[in-house]
Amino acid sequence: MVSIKSALEELNEEYFLPGNSCCAGCGLEIALRWAMKALGPNTSLVAPASCLNVVVGLWPKTAPSFPFINMAFAAGAAAATGLDAAFKAKGYKFPKGNWDKMTALVFAGDGGTTDIGIQGLSGAAERNTDIIYVCYDNEAYMNTGIQRSSSTPHSAITTTTPFGKERYKKDVPRIMEAHDIPYVATCSISEPLDLYEKFKKAKDIKGCRYIQILAPCPPGWGFPAEDTVEMARLAVKSGFWILYEVENGKKTLSKASKRLLDPEKRIPLMDYIQNQKRFSKISEKALVELQNRIDKQWKLIEAELKCQEGF
């Protein structure tokens, strides 16, 4: 059992160091820092083309203090598959003489996950490759000029949807559930301990694990940098972003979302979107459509939970 002292030391350790070139209030930085606190230094990270490739800085003054590989947009899961195979073949020997394995980790944006990277991700999931694949979801191609992705919400403005996106957000966590992998989870940077605990759990599970993190982007969404954590918190409180985990097929709502099964306990959706410039052109009709979509997702989860209770 881990002592309180060792746990605090683990939480205080930083693996993604200061001096990186993340924007002020970057949700990605918060997500990666907390994920690495849970996974520790014996982790090798693959970053498909994304903001993460840029903000790490140039060698020899890069921000990660752990093995880090920049990779082509579509090849994140394939590269991590190769890393895992290499670690197993080499019988990677840890410092201090302890034999164990490295964790092969992908940290990709929504473009490199929901769009360009989904083929490689699906292949790794179908093979149940022993990797952790993370999507830090800022809901657009932020690094290349804020273009829409399949993760961009309905009615959100991007440079390629100047009047608001017509389609709805692709539900990749549910797609990954359909692959019947051992672990799927959603997280938010507003709930760092929940994020930390889910990564600790994922680290000890064998097979393909998928985690999607809500990582607000101040310049891309159009809100003040100091409001990043609050923006993520409002997403959860409004029911727009649902926190849960699926372990060996069993779905469990996380603490911050469990109480929101009662729709009366959710804050109005407008409280979440009203301070984001990307929703500045949303119509009343579109707002109702977006709310209906959210309500439908909650009803589906409620039905799944009741179905589980029957078995």
TORMI-448814 format. One record per atom (N, C-alpha, C): x, y, z. Coordinates in steps of 0.1 Angstrom, whole numbers, padded with zeros to 4 digits, always signed. Layout:
REM residues N
XYZ/...
//
This chain:
REM residues 311
+0008-0012+0000/+0000+0000+0000/+0009+0013+0000/+0005+0022-0009/+0013+0034-0010/+0011+0044+0002/+0021+0049+0008/+0020+0058+0020/+0015+0071+0015/+0010+0079+0024/+0006+0093+0021/+0018+0101+0016/+0029+0099+0023/+0041+0106+0020/+0046+0104+0006/+0046+0091+0002/+0051+0087-0012/+0041+0092-0022/+0028+0092-0019/+0018+0097-0028/+0019+0112-0030/+0022+0119-0020/+0024+0134-0021/+0036+0137-0029/+0047+0129-0027/+0059+0131-0035/+0056+0128-0050/+0048+0118-0052/+0045+0115-0066/+0037+0127-0073/+0028+0133-0065/+0019+0144-0070/+0028+0156-0072/+0038+0158-0064/+0046+0170-0065/+0057+0169-0077/+0059+0157-0081/+0069+0155-0092/+0064+0160-0105/+0072+0168-0113/+0068+0173-0126/+0077+0166-0137/+0070+0161-0147/+0077+0155-0158/+0076+0163-0171/+0066+0172-0172/+0065+0181-0183/+0068+0195-0177/+0080+0199-0180/+0087+0210-0173/+0083+0224-0177/+0085+0234-0168/+0082+0248-0171/+0091+0252-0182/+0087+0263-0189/+0095+0268-0200/+0091+0263-0213/+0080+0255-0213/+0075+0250-0226/+0067+0262-0233/+0063+0260-0245/+0057+0271-0252/+0042+0270-0254/+0035+0263-0244/+0021+0263-0244/+0015+0277-0242/+0003+0279-0248/-0004+0292-0246/-0008+0293-0232/-0010+0305-0227/-0015+0307-0214/-0028+0300-0212/-0030+0293-0201/-0042+0286-0198/-0044+0274-0207/-0034+0268-0213/-0035+0257-0222/-0041+0244-0214/-0052+0239-0219/-0057+0227-0213/-0049+0214-0215/-0042+0214-0226/-0033+0203-0229/-0022+0202-0219/-0016+0213-0215/-0005+0212-0205/-0010+0207-0192/-0021+0211-0187/-0027+0206-0175/-0029+0191-0176/-0035+0187-0187/-0038+0173-0189/-0026+0164-0189/-0016+0168-0196/-0003+0160-0197/+0004+0160-0183/+0005+0171-0177/+0011+0171-0164/+0005+0161-0154/-0008+0161-0153/-0015+0152-0144/-0014+0137-0148/-0015+0135-0161/-0013+0121-0166/+0000+0116-0163/+0011+0124-0165/+0024+0119-0162/+0027+0117-0147/+0021+0125-0139/+0022+0123-0124/+0017+0109-0121/+0007+0104-0128/+0002+0091-0125/+0010+0080-0132/+0015+0082-0144/+0022+0072-0151/+0037+0071-0147/+0043+0082-0144/+0057+0082-0139/+0067+0082-0151/+0080+0082-0147/+0090+0084-0157/+0093+0072-0167/+0088+0061-0163/+0090+0049-0171/+0079+0048-0182/+0078+0059-0189/+0067+0060-0199/+0074+0066-0212/+0071+0060-0223/+0075+0066-0236/+0063+0071-0243/+0064+0084-0247/+0052+0091-0252/+0054+0093-0267/+0043+0089-0275/+0043+0092-0289/+0033+0103-0291/+0037+0114-0298/+0028+0125-0301/+0026+0127-0316/+0014+0123-0321/+0012+0126-0335/+0011+0141-0337/+0011+0145-0350/+0011+0159-0353/+0000+0166-0345/+0003+0176-0338/-0006+0183-0329/+0001+0195-0323/-0007+0202-0314/+0000+0213-0306/+0011+0207-0298/+0010+0195-0293/+0020+0189-0285/+0034+0188-0291/+0034+0186-0304/+0047+0185-0312/+0054+0199-0311/+0046+0210-0310/+0052+0223-0311/+0056+0228-0297/+0048+0226-0287/+0050+0232-0274/+0061+0226-0266/+0066+0214-0270/+0077+0207-0263/+0090+0215-0264/+0091+0223-0274/+0104+0231-0276/+0114+0223-0283/+0125+0229-0286/+0136+0223-0294/+0147+0217-0286/+0152+0205-0290/+0163+0199-0283/+0175+0208-0283/+0183+0209-0273/+0183+0201-0260/+0175+0207-0249/+0166+0216-0252/+0159+0223-0241/+0144+0219-0242/+0141+0207-0245/+0127+0203-0246/+0121+0201-0232/+0108+0203-0231/+0101+0202-0218/+0099+0188-0212/+0097+0178-0220/+0095+0165-0214/+0108+0159-0208/+0107+0154-0196/+0118+0147-0189/+0117+0132-0191/+0110+0127-0201/+0108+0113-0203/+0109+0111-0218/+0111+0098-0223/+0112+0096-0237/+0100+0101-0245/+0103+0108-0256/+0092+0115-0263/+0095+0114-0278/+0085+0109-0286/+0087+0108-0300/+0076+0115-0308/+0081+0125-0317/+0071+0131-0326/+0068+0122-0337/+0056+0121-0341/+0052+0111-0351/+0042+0117-0361/+0041+0111-0373/+0031+0116-0383/+0017+0115-0378/+0009+0123-0384/-0005+0125-0380/-0013+0111-0378/-0011+0102-0388/-0019+0090-0388/-0013+0079-0380/-0001+0080-0375/+0007+0069-0371/+0009+0068-0356/+0002+0075-0348/+0004+0075-0333/+0002+0061-0327/-0009+0054-0330/-0011+0041-0324/-0002+0030-0330/+0002+0032-0343/+0011+0022-0349/+0025+0024-0343/+0029+0036-0341/+0043+0038-0334/+0043+0033-0320/+0032+0035-0313/+0032+0030-0299/+0031+0015-0299/+0025+0009-0309/+0025-0006-0310/+0039-0011-0312/+0047-0004-0320/+0061-0008-0322/+0069-0006-0309/+0066+0004-0302/+0073+0006-0289/+0071-0005-0279/+0058-0008-0278/+0054-0019-0269/+0061-0032-0273/+0061-0035-0286/+0067-0047-0290/+0082-0047-0287/+0088-0036-0289/+0103-0035-0286/+0106-0036-0271/+0098-0030-0263/+0100-0031-0248/+0099-0045-0244/+0089-0053-0249/+0087-0067-0245/+0098-0075-0251/+0103-0072-0263/+0114-0080-0269/+0127-0078-0261/+0129-0066-0257/+0142-0063-0250/+0141-0067-0235/+0129-0069-0230/+0128-0071-0215/+0134-0059-0208/+0128-0047-0211/+0134-0035-0206/+0137-0035-0191/+0150-0032-0188/+0154-0033-0174/+0154-0019-0168/+0146-0018-0157/+0144-0005-0150/+0157-0002-0142/+0158+0011-0138/+0168+0015-0129/+0166+0007-0116/+0177+0006-0108/+0176-0001-0095/+0175-0016-0096/+0176-0021-0108/+0176-0036-0110/+0163-0042-0110/+0152-0035-0110/+0138-0041-0110/+0134-0043-0125/+0129-0056-0128/+0124-0059-0141/+0109-0056-0142/+0106-0049-0152/+0092-0045-0154/+0090-0041-0168/+0080-0033-0171/+0079-0029-0185/+0077-0014-0186/+0080-0008-0197/+0077+0006-0199/+0062+0007-0203/+0057+0019-0201/+0043+0021-0206/+0044+0029-0220/+0038+0023-0230/+0038+0029-0243/+0025+0038-0244/+0027+0051-0245/+0016+0061-0244/+0015+0069-0257/+0003+0071-0262/+0000+0080-0272/-0007+0092-0266/-0003+0104-0269/-0010+0116-0265/-0013+0125-0277/-0025+0123-0282/-0029+0129-0295/-0041+0139-0293/-0041+0149-0302/-0053+0158-0302/-0065+0151-0309/-0076+0158-0310/-0088+0152-0315/-0086+0150-0330/-0079+0159-0337/-0076+0157-0351/-0069+0144-0354/-0059+0141-0346/-0051+0129-0347/-0057+0117-0341/-0069+0118-0336/-0076+0107-0330/-0090+0105-0337/-0098+0114-0337/-0112+0112-0342/-0112+0112-0357/-0102+0118-0363/-0102+0119-0378/-0090+0111-0384/-0079+0118-0385/-0067+0112-0392/-0062+0100-0385/-0062+0099-0372/-0056+0088-0365/-0065+0076-0362/-0078+0077-0365/-0087+0067-0360/-0085+0053-0367/-0080+0052-0379/-0077+0039-0385/-0067+0031-0377/-0055+0038-0374/-0045+0031-0366/-0050+0028-0352/-0058+0037-0346/-0063+0035-0333/-0072+0023-0333/-0081+0022-0342/-0090+0011-0343/-0083-0002-0345/-0072-0002-0353/-0064-0014-0355/-0058-0019-0342/-0052-0009-0335/-0046-0013-0322/-0056-0018-0312/-0068-0012-0312/-0078-0017-0303/-0083-0031-0307/-0085-0033-0320/-0089-0046-0324/-0079-0057-0321/-0066-0054-0321/-0055-0063-0317/-0054-0064-0302/-0060-0054-0295/-0059-0053-0280/-0044-0051-0276/-0037-0042-0284/-0023-0039-0282/-0022-0032-0268/-0011-0036-0262/-0008-0031-0248/-0003-0017-0248/-0012-0007-0251/-0008+0007-0251/-0019+0015-0244/-0016+0027-0240/-0026+0037-0235/-0027+0048-0246/-0039+0049-0251/-0041+0060-0262/-0049+0071-0255/-0044+0083-0255/-0051+0094-0249/-0054+0105-0260/-0066+0109-0260/-0070+0121-0268/-0072+0133-0259/-0064+0143-0261/-0066+0155-0253/-0075+0163-0263/-0088+0165-0259/-0098+0170-0268/-0100+0185-0266/-0095+0193-0276/-0098+0207-0276/-0107+0211-0287/-0113+0200-0293/-0125+0202-0302/-0123+0209-0315/-0110+0209-0320/-0107+0215-0333/-0092+0213-0336/-0088+0216-0348/-0074+0216-0352/-0068+0229-0348/-0064+0230-0336/-0060+0243-0330/-0046+0247-0336/-0037+0238-0337/-0023+0241-0341/-0022+0246-0355/-0032+0243-0364/-0031+0247-0378/-0040+0258-0382/-0047+0264-0372/-0055+0275-0375/-0070+0274-0371/-0073+0265-0362/-0087+0264-0356/-0097+0259-0367/-0093+0248-0374/-0103+0243-0383/-0112+0232-0376/-0124+0230-0381/-0133+0220-0375/-0127+0206-0376/-0130+0198-0365/-0127+0184-0366/-0140+0177-0363/-0140+0163-0364/-0152+0156-0361/-0156+0157-0346/-0147+0162-0338/-0149+0164-0324/-0155+0178-0321/-0155+0187-0331/-0161+0200-0328/-0176+0199-0326/-0181+0206-0316/-0195+0205-0312/-0204+0212-0323/-0216+0208-0323/-0226+0214-0331/-0227+0229-0328/-0227+0237-0339/-0229+0252-0339/-0216+0259-0335/-0205+0253-0332/-0193+0260-0329/-0187+0266-0341/-0182+0278-0340/-0175+0285-0351/-0161+0281-0351/-0156+0278-0363/-0141+0276-0366/-0138+0283-0379/-0126+0283-0383/-0122+0290-0395/-0128+0283-0407/-0132+0270-0406/-0139+0263-0417/-0154+0261-0415/-0159+0265-0404/-0173+0266-0401/-0177+0280-0396/-0175+0290-0404/-0177+0304-0400/-0191+0307-0395/-0201+0299-0398/-0215+0301-0394/-0219+0291-0383/-0210+0283-0379/-0213+0272-0369/-0213+0259-0376/-0208+0249-0369/-0207+0235-0375/-0221+0229-0375/-0225+0223-0386/-0238+0217-0387/-0239+0203-0380/-0228+0195-0382/-0228+0181-0376/-0226+0181-0361/-0228+0170-0355/-0226+0168-0341/-0212+0162-0338/-0208+0163-0326/-0195+0158-0322/-0195+0142-0323/-0184+0137-0328/-0183+0122-0329/-0180+0117-0315/-0187+0106-0311/-0185+0100-0298/-0175+0089-0299/-0162+0092-0298/-0152+0083-0300/-0151+0073-0287/-0153+0078-0275/-0152+0068-0264/-0162+0057-0266/-0174+0060-0271/-0184+0049-0274/-0179+0040-0285/-0172+0046-0295/-0167+0038-0306/-0156+0028-0300/-0148+0033-0291/-0138+0024-0285/-0144+0014-0276/-0155+0017-0269/-0163+0007-0262/-0167-0005-0271/-0171-0001-0283/-0175-0012-0292/-0164-0021-0297/-0152-0017-0294/-0140-0026-0297/-0138-0036-0286/-0145-0035-0276/-0144-0044-0264/-0130-0045-0259/-0124-0033-0256/-0111-0032-0250/-0113-0032-0235/-0103-0035-0227/-0105-0036-0213/-0108-0023-0205/-0104-0011-0211/-0106+0001-0203/-0108+0013-0212/-0119+0020-0210/-0122+0033-0216/-0126+0043-0206/-0121+0055-0207/-0125+0065-0197/-0126+0079-0203/-0134+0088-0197/-0134+0102-0200/-0129+0110-0188/-0122+0121-0190/-0117+0129-0179/-0119+0144-0183/-0117+0152-0173/-0117+0167-0175/-0106+0173-0167/-0099+0183-0172/-0088+0190-0165/-0094+0197-0152/-0107+0199-0151/-0113+0205-0139/-0114+0195-0128/-0111+0182-0131/-0112+0172-0120/-0099+0164-0120/-0088+0171-0115/-0074+0165-0117/-0072+0152-0109/-0079+0150-0098/-0077+0138-0090/-0084+0126-0097/-0096+0129-0103/-0103+0119-0110/-0094+0115-0122/-0088+0124-0129/-0079+0122-0140/-0067+0113-0136/-0061+0117-0125/-0050+0110-0119/-0053+0096-0116/-0064+0094-0109/-0068+0080-0105/-0071+0071-0117/-0077+0077-0127/-0080+0069-0139/-0067+0065-0146/-0057+0074-0147/-0045+0070-0153/-0037+0060-0145/-0038+0061-0131/-0032+0051-0123/-0038+0037-0125/-0051+0037-0127/-0058+0024-0129/-0054+0019-0143/-0054+0028-0153/-0051+0023-0167/-0037+0018-0168/-0027+0023-0160/-0013+0019-0160/-0012+0004-0157/-0021-0001-0148/-0020-0014-0143/-0028-0024-0150/-0035-0020-0161/-0044-0029-0169/-0036-0033-0181/-0037-0045-0185/-0031-0050-0197/-0040-0048-0209/-0035-0046-0221/-0043-0044-0233/-0044-0030-0237/-0053-0028-0246/-0055-0014-0252/-0064-0006-0243/-0060+0006-0239/-0067+0014-0230/-0069+0028-0237/-0081+0033-0236/-0084+0046-0243/-0090+0056-0232/-0084+0068-0232/-0088+0079-0223/-0090+0092-0231/-0101+0098-0230/-0104+0111-0237/-0105+0122-0226/-0097+0133-0228/-0097+0144-0218/-0102+0156-0224/-0112+0163-0217/-0116+0176-0222/-0105+0186-0218/-0099+0193-0228/-0088+0202-0226/-0091+0215-0233/-0099+0224-0227/-0103+0237-0233/-0091+0245-0238/-0093+0252-0249/-0083+0260-0256/-0087+0274-0256/-0081+0283-0248/-0086+0297-0247/-0086+0304-0261/-0075+0304-0269/-0076+0311-0282/-0086+0305-0292/-0087+0292-0291/-0095+0284-0301/-0110+0286-0297/-0113+0286-0284/-0127+0287-0280/-0132+0301-0278/-0122+0310-0275/-0125+0324-0274/-0130+0327-0260/-0121+0325-0250/-0124+0329-0236/-0111+0333-0229/-0111+0340-0218/-0099+0345-0211/-0091+0333-0206/-0077+0334-0207/-0069+0322-0204/-0070+0318-0189/-0074+0328-0180/-0075+0324-0166/-0088+0316-0163/-0096+0314-0173/-0109+0307-0171/-0109+0293-0176/-0097+0287-0179/-0097+0274-0185/-0103+0263-0176/-0099+0263-0164/-0104+0252-0155/-0118+0254-0152/-0123+0267-0150/-0137+0269-0148/-0145+0265-0160/-0140+0268-0172/-0147+0264-0184/-0149+0249-0185/-0139+0241-0182/-0140+0227-0181/-0150+0222-0171/-0150+0229-0159/-0159+0226-0148/-0173+0228-0153/-0176+0239-0160/-0190+0242-0164/-0194+0232-0175/-0185+0227-0183/-0188+0216-0192/-0194+0204-0185/-0187+0200-0174/-0191+0189-0166/-0205+0192-0159/-0206+0203-0153/-0218+0207-0145/-0230+0208-0154/-0229+0212-0166/-0240+0213-0175/-0244+0200-0182/-0236+0190-0180/-0238+0177-0186/-0233+0176-0200/-0227+0186-0205/-0221+0186-0219/-0210+0176-0220/-0202+0175-0209/-0191+0165-0209/-0194+0156-0197/-0195+0143-0200/-0199+0133-0190/-0187+0125-0186/-0184+0124-0173/-0173+0117-0168/-0177+0103-0164/-0170+0093-0170/-0173+0079-0167/-0161+0070-0171/-0161+0058-0167/-0151+0048-0171/-0158+0035-0174/-0153+0027-0183/-0158+0014-0187/-0147+0004-0185/-0148-0004-0175/-0138-0014-0172/-0143-0028-0175/-0137-0035-0185/-0142-0048-0189/-0157-0049-0192/-0162-0038-0198/-0175-0038-0203/-0185-0031-0193/-0181-0029-0181/-0190-0023-0171/-0188-0008-0170/-0198-0001-0172/-0198+0014-0172/-0201+0019-0158/-0193+0029-0153/-0195+0036-0140/-0194+0051-0142/-0203+0058-0137/-0202+0073-0138/-0193+0077-0127/-0185+0087-0130/-0176+0093-0120/-0183+0102-0111/-0177+0105-0099/-0184+0113-0089/-0190+0126-0093/-0183+0134-0101/-0188+0147-0105/-0200+0146-0115/-0201+0135-0122/-0212+0133-0131/-0224+0124-0126/-0221+0116-0116/-0231+0107-0111/-0243+0114-0106/-0241+0125-0099/-0253+0133-0093/-0261+0139-0104/-0255+0140-0116/-0262+0147-0127/-0271+0138-0135/-0273+0126-0131/-0283+0117-0137/-0297+0124-0135/-0298+0131-0124/-0310+0139-0123/-0308+0152-0131/-0316+0154-0142/-0314+0166-0150/-0316+0179-0143/-0323+0179-0132/-0326+0191-0124/-0313+0196-0117/-0303+0188-0116/-0291+0191-0109/-0280+0197-0119/-0283+0196-0132/-0274+0202-0142/-0277+0217-0144/-0266+0224-0145/-0267+0239-0147/-0272+0241-0162/-0278+0252-0165/-0282+0255-0179/-0270+0254-0188/-0273+0248-0200/-0262+0248-0210/-0257+0261-0214/-0265+0271-0214/-0261+0285-0217/-0250+0290-0207/-0250+0285-0195/-0240+0289-0185/-0226+0285-0190/-0226+0274-0197/-0213+0269-0202/-0209+0276-0215/-0218+0278-0224/-0214+0283-0238/-0214+0298-0239/-0220+0305-0230/-0222+0319-0232/-0210+0328-0233/-0199+0323-0226/-0187+0331-0226/-0176+0326-0235/-0181+0318-0245/-0172+0313-0255/-0175+0319-0269/-0165+0326-0275/-0168+0333-0288/-0172+0323-0299/-0168+0310-0298/-0171+0301-0308/-0186+0298-0309/-0193+0301-0298/-0208+0299-0299/-0215+0312-0300/-0208+0323-0304/-0214+0336-0305/-0226+0337-0315/-0226+0328-0325/-0236+0329-0335/-0247+0318-0334/-0247+0311-0322/-0256+0300-0321/-0271+0306-0320/-0279+0300-0327/-0294+0304-0327/-0301+0297-0316/-0313+0302-0313/-0321+0295-0303/-0325+0281-0307/-0327+0279-0320/-0331+0266-0325/-0319+0256-0323/-0307+0261-0327/-0295+0253-0325/-0292+0250-0311/-0294+0259-0302/-0292+0257-0288/-0301+0246-0283/-0314+0246-0287/-0323+0235-0284/-0319+0222-0289/-0314+0222-0301/-0309+0209-0307/-0297+0204-0300/-0288+0213-0296/-0276+0208-0288/-0281+0203-0274/-0290+0209-0268/-0295+0205-0255/-0302+0191-0256/-0310+0189-0267/-0316+0176-0269/-0306+0165-0272/-0295+0168-0278/-0285+0159-0281/-0279+0154-0267/-0276+0164-0259/-0270+0161-0246/-0280+0152-0238/-0293+0156-0237/-0303+0148-0230/-0304+0134-0235/-0302+0132-0248/-0303+0119-0254/-0291+0111-0249/-0279+0117-0248/-0267+0110-0244/-0269+0105-0229/-0275+0114-0221/-0277+0110-0207/-0287+0099-0206/-0298+0099-0214/-0308+0089-0213/-0302+0075-0217/-0293+0076-0227/-0286+0064-0232/-0278+0058-0220/-0270+0066-0214/-0262+0062-0203/-0270+0056-0191/-0281+0063-0188/-0290+0058-0178/-0296+0045-0181/-0299+0042-0194/-0304+0029-0198/-0294+0019-0197/-0281+0022-0200/-0270+0012-0199/-0268+0008-0185/-0268+0018-0176/-0266+0015-0162/-0277+0007-0156/-0289+0009-0160/-0301+0001-0155/-0300-0013-0161/-0295-0014-0173/-0293-0028-0179/-0283-0036-0172/-0272-0029-0168/-0261-0036-0160/-0267-0041-0147/-0275-0033-0141/-0281-0037-0128/-0289-0050-0129/-0295-0053-0141/-0303-0064-0143/-0296-0077-0145/-0283-0076-0146/-0274-0088-0148/-0267-0092-0135/
//
